[in-house]
Amino acid sequence: MSTRISPSSKEPVTKEILREYSECTKMILPVRDALDILSGKWKLPIIISLSFGNKRFKQMAHEIPGITDKMLSKELRDLELNEMVKRTVYDSVPVIVEYSMTSYGKTLQKVIDELRNWGIQHRKRMIGKAKQA
């Protein structure tokens, strides 16, 4: 077994430690990628709004409390660049713009469902602790 001393901890670095480090890094990278796309206060609420069907800009602005038109516009552009949302412009008078989830964006549904379930359980847990205090 090959060992060396880690300069920061003075503990031997074994092949097992290096393997665990590598596995950990391999797990962190894709999670970080996902969080980079979904991070921020507004992206998930926008995705959730669109999961209920195609929407026009003002419909979403009314459904998502507290979001400004400027922020909604910015986040929609971001989600469009990342292929989560599709923007469709209809050639009509007046021009109608509609947003929808792409098939790729719809792959987030299981993640959103799990986040919702976890959030429900967490809320119950914290409310239970508050009542006990």
Beta strands, then each sheet from edge to edge (+ up, - down):
strand 1: 4-5
strand 2: 12-13
strand 3: 55-56
strand 4: 85-90
strand 5: 96-101
sheet 1: 1+ 2-
sheet 2: 3+ 5- 4+
end
